[in-house]
Amino acid sequence: MVTDRFNLVSEYEVIGQFHNLKQVGSVVDYVDKFEEMVIMVRRNCPHLPETYYISSFRSGLKDSIQYHLQCHRPTALSQAYWYAKRLEQASPAFKKYTSAIPPQKFQKTWNKEKDTTGPSIAELRAAGKCFKCREPWVPGHTKVCKGKQLYSVILVQNAEGQEEVAVVEDAEQSDDAEFHDAEAIPTLNISMHALTGIPSMASTFALKLRIGTSIAVALVDSGSDESFMNAKFAVNSNCKISQVSMAKVAAANGKEMISNTACLSCKYSIQGHEFISDFRLLEVKGYDVILGADWIYHHNPVGLDLKRREFPSPQTTLKLLHS
């Protein structure tokens, strides 16, 4: 009963902070903060509809924007974000004032050393050298490479809501992370729904995961090649982080990100059933975990009953959340 009491207080505090969130700076800053709070609210109240978040987002905007946004009647968060940004650009709230003191002109200095283009990867490969430290490459070079990564630096949010830098020592280095000059960096795909946290009723649905003592809201998305975990959630949940082979992650809007850390053989449970998966770390928004096509393929054959909100597989039948 004590645990239930504290859980209720925590849930009320999260909802209270969410309702008190107001736009102070630009719309972009407000959207970033709003999406961080959405993650916390979805974790505690996963059944809230999309209209609730749209209404909360609109009420937190400045008066000069929210009243105009209400006239457009957005039906999705992504539309509300787009309209708010355009309305801010159409009627800027601040006027530009000219200063009596003339601005200082800084002359750019040309640095010959920085401007000099170094050897390309193809040239280093032909010479048999590591393109991280420029030393001769041999099997097992990763263990002595001067350019190898020993720590991962991730920006996380502390209990007071302030951002701070977390330096995470890589727990181990997987075999995939060993450096090979001849290998090109693979490119993985992630859907816009997974990247922005805006669900699509046609191709995505959500589940609740338990990782250790932490609860994660996961989006099951066939449009993402691999499974991902929010980097901040991984640090806050004390997940074991390892360095892995570098991969580019491309979204449908053309945005590219780099992923070179992961939680390998991560143990978690869904509705009492135990699972083990690998998760690449990425700055996804709206959800803590993205279960991609690799996760769906591993549990194949699977079915999907959106009317009954069920996800049947050979191992078990999971109940879906309203994403």
C-alpha positions in Angstrom: 0.0 0.0 0.0 2.9 2.4 0.7 4.2 1.7 -2.8 0.8 2.5 -4.3 0.6 5.7 -2.3 4.0 7.0 -3.7 3.1 5.9 -7.2 -0.1 7.9 -7.1 1.8 11.0 -5.8 4.4 10.6 -8.5 1.7 10.4 -11.2 -0.1 13.5 -9.9 3.2 15.4 -9.8 3.9 14.4 -13.4 0.4 15.5 -14.6 0.8 18.7 -12.6 4.1 19.6 -14.2 2.7 18.8 -17.6 -0.3 21.1 -17.1 1.9 24.0 -15.8 4.3 23.8 -18.8 4.2 27.1 -20.6 6.1 28.6 -23.6 8.8 31.0 -22.4 11.2 31.2 -25.4 10.7 30.1 -28.9 8.2 27.5 -30.2 11.0 25.1 -31.0 12.3 25.2 -27.4 8.7 24.7 -26.1 8.1 21.7 -28.4 11.4 20.0 -27.2 10.4 20.5 -23.5 6.8 19.4 -24.3 7.9 16.2 -25.9 10.1 15.4 -22.9 7.1 15.7 -20.6 4.9 13.7 -23.0 7.3 10.7 -22.5 6.7 10.9 -18.7 3.0 11.3 -19.0 2.7 8.4 -21.5 4.7 6.2 -19.0 2.2 6.9 -16.2 -1.0 7.3 -18.2 -0.6 5.4 -21.5 -4.3 5.4 -22.3 -4.7 9.2 -22.8 -5.9 10.1 -26.3 -4.1 12.2 -28.9 -6.7 15.0 -28.4 -5.6 15.4 -24.8 -2.0 16.2 -25.8 -3.1 18.5 -28.6 -5.2 20.5 -26.1 -2.4 20.6 -23.6 0.1 21.8 -26.2 -2.2 24.6 -27.4 -2.9 25.9 -23.9 0.8 26.2 -23.1 1.5 28.4 -26.1 1.8 32.2 -25.9 -1.6 34.0 -26.3 -0.6 35.5 -29.6 -0.1 32.0 -31.0 -2.5 29.7 -29.3 -5.7 31.6 -30.3 -4.6 31.5 -34.0 -3.7 27.8 -33.7 -7.2 27.1 -32.3 -8.7 28.4 -35.6 -6.8 25.7 -37.6 -8.1 22.9 -35.4 -5.1 20.5 -35.8 -6.0 16.8 -35.5 -2.5 15.5 -34.7 0.4 16.7 -32.7 2.6 16.9 -35.7 0.1 19.4 -37.3 0.0 21.4 -34.1 3.8 21.7 -34.0 3.9 22.8 -37.7 1.2 25.4 -37.4 2.7 26.9 -34.2 6.1 27.2 -35.8 4.6 28.9 -38.9 2.5 31.3 -36.8 5.5 32.3 -34.8 7.4 33.1 -38.1 4.5 35.0 -39.5 4.2 37.3 -36.4 7.4 37.5 -34.5 6.9 38.6 -30.9 10.1 40.7 -30.5 11.2 43.7 -32.5 14.8 44.2 -33.5 16.4 47.2 -31.9 19.5 48.9 -33.3 22.2 49.5 -30.8 24.1 52.8 -30.6 27.3 50.9 -30.3 28.5 49.6 -33.6 28.9 45.8 -33.7 32.5 44.6 -33.6 33.7 43.0 -36.7 35.8 39.8 -36.2 38.2 39.0 -38.9 38.4 35.3 -39.7 41.9 33.9 -39.6 42.9 31.2 -42.0 44.5 28.2 -40.4 46.6 26.3 -42.9 46.8 23.2 -40.8 43.0 22.9 -40.3 42.3 23.7 -44.0 44.6 21.0 -45.2 42.6 18.0 -46.2 43.8 14.8 -44.7 44.1 11.4 -46.4 40.8 9.9 -47.5 39.5 6.5 -46.2 40.3 5.0 -49.6 43.9 6.1 -49.3 44.3 4.9 -45.8 42.7 1.5 -46.8 45.1 1.2 -49.6 48.0 1.9 -47.3 46.7 -0.6 -44.7 46.3 2.0 -42.0 43.6 2.7 -39.4 41.6 5.8 -40.2 41.1 6.6 -36.5 44.7 6.7 -35.4 46.6 6.5 -38.8 48.7 3.6 -37.5 49.2 0.3 -39.4 46.1 -1.9 -39.0 46.3 -5.6 -38.2 43.8 -8.0 -36.7 43.2 -7.1 -33.1 44.2 -3.5 -33.7 41.1 -2.3 -31.9 42.5 -3.2 -28.5 45.5 -1.0 -28.9 44.0 1.7 -31.2 44.7 5.2 -29.9 41.6 6.5 -31.4 39.1 4.0 -30.0 36.2 5.2 -27.8 36.5 4.4 -24.1 33.6 6.6 -22.9 30.2 7.6 -24.1 29.0 11.2 -23.3 25.2 11.5 -23.1 23.1 14.6 -22.2 20.5 13.5 -19.6 17.9 15.3 -17.4 18.3 15.1 -13.6 15.6 14.9 -11.0 15.3 18.8 -10.9 14.6 18.9 -14.6 18.0 20.4 -15.5 20.2 18.9 -18.2 23.6 17.6 -17.3 26.3 15.6 -19.0 26.6 11.9 -18.1 30.0 10.2 -19.0 29.3 6.5 -19.3 32.2 4.1 -19.3 31.6 1.5 -22.0 30.9 -1.8 -20.3 32.4 -3.9 -23.0 33.3 -3.8 -26.7 31.5 -6.3 -28.9 33.1 -8.2 -31.7 31.1 -6.1 -34.1 32.9 -3.0 -32.9 36.3 -4.2 -34.0 37.6 -1.8 -36.7 37.9 -2.9 -40.3 39.1 -0.3 -42.9 37.5 -2.2 -45.8 34.0 -2.1 -44.3 31.6 0.7 -45.2 29.4 2.2 -42.4 26.0 0.7 -42.8 22.9 2.8 -43.0 19.8 1.9 -41.0 16.3 3.3 -41.5 14.0 4.7 -38.8 10.4 5.9 -39.5 9.3 9.4 -38.8 6.8 8.1 -36.3 9.5 6.5 -34.2 11.9 9.5 -34.5 9.3 12.2 -33.6 7.1 10.2 -31.2 4.0 10.8 -33.4 2.2 7.5 -33.8 0.5 6.2 -36.9 -2.5 4.1 -36.3 -1.9 2.1 -39.5 1.6 0.8 -38.9 2.5 1.4 -35.2 1.3 0.4 -31.8 2.7 0.6 -28.2 3.6 -1.8 -25.4 4.7 -1.3 -21.8 8.1 -2.8 -20.9 9.8 -3.4 -17.6 13.6 -3.0 -17.6 15.0 -3.7 -14.1 13.0 -1.4 -11.9 12.1 1.1 -14.7 9.0 1.2 -16.8 9.4 2.0 -20.5 6.8 2.8 -23.2 7.8 1.1 -26.4 6.6 1.7 -29.9 6.4 -1.4 -32.1 7.2 -0.1 -35.6 7.8 -2.1 -38.8 9.2 1.0 -40.5 12.4 0.9 -38.4 15.1 -1.6 -39.4 16.4 -2.2 -35.9 15.4 -1.7 -32.3 16.5 1.4 -30.5 16.5 2.8 -27.0 16.4 6.4 -25.9 20.0 7.2 -24.7 18.8 9.3 -21.7 16.4 6.5 -20.6 19.3 3.9 -20.9 21.5 6.1 -18.6 18.8 6.8 -16.1 17.8 3.1 -16.0 21.4 2.0 -15.4 21.5 -0.2 -18.5 24.8 -1.8 -19.5 26.1 0.3 -22.4 28.6 -1.1 -24.9 30.4 0.3 -27.9 29.4 -1.3 -31.2 30.1 -0.8 -34.8 29.2 2.6 -36.1 26.0 2.9 -38.2 24.2 5.8 -39.9 20.5 6.1 -39.1 18.4 7.7 -41.8 14.9 9.1 -41.4 12.3 9.7 -44.1 12.8 13.5 -43.8 16.5 13.2 -44.8 17.9 13.6 -41.3 20.9 11.4 -40.5 22.3 10.4 -37.1 25.2 8.3 -35.9 24.8 5.4 -33.5 27.8 3.7 -32.0 26.6 2.5 -28.6 24.1 -0.1 -27.6 22.6 -2.1 -24.8 23.5 -5.7 -25.7 21.5 -8.7 -24.5 19.2 -6.4 -22.5 16.8 -8.3 -20.4 13.2 -7.0 -20.0 9.7 -8.2 -19.5 6.3 -7.5 -21.2 3.2 -8.4 -19.2 5.1 -11.0 -17.3 6.9 -12.6 -20.3 10.7 -12.4 -20.4 12.6 -11.2 -23.5 16.2 -10.5 -24.4 17.1 -8.0 -27.2 19.9 -5.7 -28.4 19.0 -2.0 -28.5 21.1 0.7 -30.3 21.1 4.0 -28.4 19.5 7.0 -30.3 17.9 10.3 -29.4 14.3 9.3 -30.2 11.4 11.4 -28.9 8.1 10.4 -27.5 9.0 6.8 -26.6 11.7 5.1 -24.5 12.1 2.1 -26.8 11.5 1.4 -30.4 10.9 -2.3 -31.3 11.8 -2.4 -35.0 11.5 -4.9 -37.8 14.3 -7.1 -36.3 12.2 -7.6 -33.2 9.1 -8.5 -35.2 11.1 -10.9 -37.4 12.6 -12.6 -34.4 9.1 -13.4 -33.0 7.7 -14.3 -36.4 5.1 -15.5 -37.2 3.1 -12.7 -35.5 -0.4 -11.3 -36.0 -2.0 -8.0 -35.2 -5.6 -7.4 -34.1 -6.1 -3.7 -33.8 -9.8 -4.0 -32.9 -9.1 -6.2 -29.9 -5.8 -4.4 -29.3 -3.9 -7.7 -29.3 -0.5 -8.8 -30.7 -0.5 -12.7 -30.9 2.8 -14.6 -31.4 3.8 -18.3 -31.0 5.1 -17.5 -27.5 2.2 -15.5 -26.1 -0.5 -12.9 -26.8 0.3 -9.3 -25.7 -2.2 -6.6 -25.0 -1.6 -3.3 -26.8 -1.7 0.2 -25.5 -3.3 3.1 -27.3 -0.3 4.8 -29.0 
